[in-house]
Amino acid sequence: MPALLYSFRRCPYAMRARMAVAYSGAQVETVEVSLKAKPPEMLERSPKGTVPVLVLDDQVLEQSLDIMRWALALNDPDDWAMAADPDAQRQVAELIAENDNRFKTDLDRYKYAVRYPEFTQQEYRARGEVFLRKLEALLSERDFLITDHLTLADIALAPFVRQFCFVDPDWFWQSPYPKLQAWLTRFLDSELFKHAMAKHKAP
């Protein structure tokens, strides 16, 4: 029986997990979850009720990064994990941690500013731009964030930058981040992203 990956198409965490699984070629059946009617069998294995969840024969992985690392441990032909470079691995981990914490908070407040009336949407966007400027600087001399090829960092961050972009696309595509815009465009045009965004029927 193949592993089951419970997912939600638009969730950035689920998105990055699907891309790593697809890249690795792991035999996984993707199950699209309705957030209003979560499958009882998923909740039985993962009571927290959030996606992604990967159900294996011997374990349940409930965090997107754990799923990504599981996939790369199976097969990583282009060295996304930077296996022989501990310094690069540290950079990847630090960048993902900043994305998943501070930037994700700024992104949520920018996207749902009406729920957070302490500041305006523009002020929340300005907070998020701190991270965008950091990414722009990292991309100033190469096409990818850490080295001259895709790594775990690019795939882990791109769904969140995509979400930030889509809050106000007109603003994003005219913003002073040309390297970041080119990076995001390559991501959105990639076959890997298109494959990961294929629709799956809900159970």
C-alpha positions as CSV (number, residue, x, y, z in Angstrom):
1,M,0.0,0.0,0.0
2,P,1.5,3.4,-0.9
3,A,2.1,6.1,1.6
4,L,-0.8,8.6,2.0
5,L,-0.1,12.3,1.9
6,Y,-3.0,14.4,3.2
7,S,-2.8,17.8,1.6
8,F,-4.6,21.0,0.8
9,R,-3.8,22.4,-2.6
10,R,-3.4,26.1,-1.7
11,C,-1.6,25.6,1.7
12,P,2.1,26.7,1.3
13,Y,3.2,24.1,3.8
14,A,1.4,21.3,1.9
15,M,2.7,22.8,-1.4
16,R,6.3,22.5,-0.4
17,A,5.8,19.0,0.9
18,R,4.2,17.9,-2.4
19,M,7.1,19.3,-4.4
20,A,9.7,17.5,-2.4
21,V,7.8,14.2,-2.7
22,A,7.3,14.7,-6.4
23,Y,11.0,15.5,-6.9
24,S,12.1,12.4,-5.0
25,G,9.9,10.2,-7.0
26,A,8.5,8.6,-3.9
27,Q,5.4,6.4,-4.3
28,V,2.8,8.4,-2.5
29,E,-1.0,8.8,-2.9
30,T,-2.1,12.4,-2.4
31,V,-5.4,12.9,-0.7
32,E,-7.0,16.4,-1.0
33,V,-8.5,17.4,2.3
34,S,-11.6,19.5,2.7
35,L,-10.8,21.8,5.6
36,K,-14.5,21.9,6.5
37,A,-14.8,18.1,6.5
38,K,-11.4,16.5,7.4
39,P,-11.2,12.8,6.8
40,P,-11.8,10.8,10.0
41,E,-9.0,8.5,9.1
42,M,-6.6,11.4,8.9
43,L,-7.7,12.7,12.3
44,E,-7.3,9.3,13.8
45,R,-3.6,9.2,12.7
46,S,-3.0,12.9,13.3
47,P,-5.4,14.5,15.8
48,K,-3.9,18.0,15.3
49,G,-6.0,18.2,12.1
50,T,-3.6,20.3,9.9
51,V,-2.0,19.4,6.7
52,P,0.3,18.1,5.4
53,V,0.3,14.7,7.0
54,L,2.3,11.8,5.6
55,V,1.1,8.4,6.8
56,L,3.7,5.7,6.4
57,D,3.7,2.0,7.4
58,D,5.8,2.7,10.5
59,Q,5.3,6.4,11.3
60,V,3.3,9.5,10.8
61,L,5.0,12.7,9.7
62,E,3.0,15.8,10.6
63,Q,5.4,18.7,9.7
64,S,6.1,19.8,6.1
65,L,9.9,20.0,6.7
66,D,10.0,16.4,8.1
67,I,8.1,15.2,5.0
68,M,10.5,17.1,2.7
69,R,13.6,15.6,4.5
70,W,12.0,12.1,4.4
71,A,11.6,12.5,0.6
72,L,15.1,13.8,0.1
73,A,16.5,10.9,2.2
74,L,14.9,8.5,-0.3
75,N,16.2,10.3,-3.5
76,D,17.9,13.6,-3.9
77,P,19.5,13.6,-7.4
78,D,20.2,17.3,-7.5
79,D,21.5,17.6,-3.9
80,W,18.8,19.9,-2.5
81,A,19.9,18.8,0.9
82,M,23.5,20.0,0.4
83,A,24.6,16.8,1.9
84,A,28.3,17.5,1.9
85,D,28.2,21.1,3.0
86,P,27.4,21.7,6.7
87,D,27.7,25.5,6.4
88,A,25.2,25.5,3.5
89,Q,22.9,23.3,5.6
90,R,23.0,25.8,8.4
91,Q,22.2,28.7,6.1
92,V,19.2,26.7,4.7
93,A,18.0,26.0,8.2
94,E,18.3,29.6,9.4
95,L,16.5,30.9,6.3
96,I,13.7,28.5,6.6
97,A,13.3,29.3,10.3
98,E,13.1,33.0,9.5
99,N,10.5,32.3,6.8
100,D,8.4,30.1,9.0
101,N,8.3,32.4,11.9
102,R,8.8,36.1,11.4
103,F,7.9,36.3,7.7
104,K,4.9,34.0,8.0
105,T,3.6,36.2,10.8
106,D,4.0,39.3,8.7
107,L,2.5,37.5,5.7
108,D,-0.6,36.5,7.6
109,R,-1.2,40.0,8.9
110,Y,-0.6,41.5,5.5
111,K,-3.0,39.0,3.9
112,Y,-5.7,39.3,6.6
113,A,-5.1,42.9,7.7
114,V,-8.7,43.4,8.6
115,R,-8.3,40.9,11.4
116,Y,-5.3,42.9,12.8
117,P,-6.4,46.5,13.0
118,E,-3.4,47.6,15.0
119,F,-1.6,48.5,11.8
120,T,-2.6,49.2,8.2
121,Q,-2.1,46.6,5.4
122,Q,0.7,48.8,4.0
123,E,2.5,48.7,7.4
124,Y,2.2,45.0,7.5
125,R,3.5,44.8,4.0
126,A,6.5,47.0,4.9
127,R,7.3,44.5,7.7
128,G,7.3,41.7,5.3
129,E,9.5,43.6,2.9
130,V,12.4,43.2,5.4
131,F,12.5,39.6,4.4
132,L,12.0,40.3,0.7
133,R,15.0,42.6,0.8
134,K,17.1,39.9,2.4
135,L,16.0,37.4,-0.4
136,E,16.8,40.0,-3.1
137,A,20.3,40.4,-1.7
138,L,20.8,36.7,-1.6
139,L,19.8,36.5,-5.3
140,S,21.9,39.4,-6.4
141,E,24.8,37.2,-7.7
142,R,23.0,33.9,-8.5
143,D,19.7,32.5,-9.5
144,F,19.0,30.6,-6.3
145,L,19.0,31.4,-2.6
146,I,22.0,29.4,-1.3
147,T,24.1,28.2,-4.2
148,D,24.0,27.9,-8.0
149,H,21.2,25.3,-8.0
150,L,17.8,24.7,-6.3
151,T,18.0,23.6,-2.6
152,L,15.6,22.9,0.1
153,A,15.5,26.6,0.9
154,D,14.2,27.6,-2.5
155,I,11.4,25.0,-2.4
156,A,10.5,25.7,1.2
157,L,10.3,29.5,0.8
158,A,8.8,29.9,-2.7
159,P,5.1,29.0,-1.7
160,F,5.2,31.7,0.9
161,V,6.7,34.4,-1.4
162,R,4.0,33.4,-3.9
163,Q,1.3,34.0,-1.3
164,F,2.8,37.4,-0.4
165,C,2.8,38.3,-4.1
166,F,-0.8,37.3,-4.6
167,V,-2.1,39.6,-1.8
168,D,-1.4,42.5,-4.2
169,P,0.1,41.3,-7.5
170,D,0.2,44.8,-9.1
171,W,2.3,46.1,-6.2
172,F,4.6,43.0,-6.2
173,W,5.4,43.0,-9.9
174,Q,6.3,46.7,-9.7
175,S,8.2,46.5,-6.5
176,P,12.0,47.1,-6.4
177,Y,12.9,43.4,-6.2
178,P,13.7,42.3,-9.8
179,K,15.9,39.3,-8.7
180,L,13.1,38.0,-6.5
181,Q,10.5,38.5,-9.2
182,A,12.7,36.5,-11.6
183,W,13.2,33.8,-9.0
184,L,9.5,33.6,-8.3
185,T,8.6,33.5,-12.0
186,R,11.0,30.6,-12.6
187,F,9.3,28.8,-9.7
188,L,5.8,29.4,-11.0
189,D,6.8,28.3,-14.5
190,S,8.5,25.2,-13.4
191,E,7.2,21.7,-14.2
192,L,7.7,20.7,-10.6
193,F,5.4,23.4,-9.4
194,K,2.8,22.7,-12.0
195,H,2.9,19.0,-11.2
196,A,2.5,19.7,-7.4
197,M,-0.5,21.9,-8.1
198,A,-2.4,19.2,-10.1
199,K,-5.9,18.8,-8.6
200,H,-6.7,15.7,-6.6
201,K,-10.2,14.6,-5.8
202,A,-11.3,14.9,-2.1
203,P,-12.3,11.6,-0.5
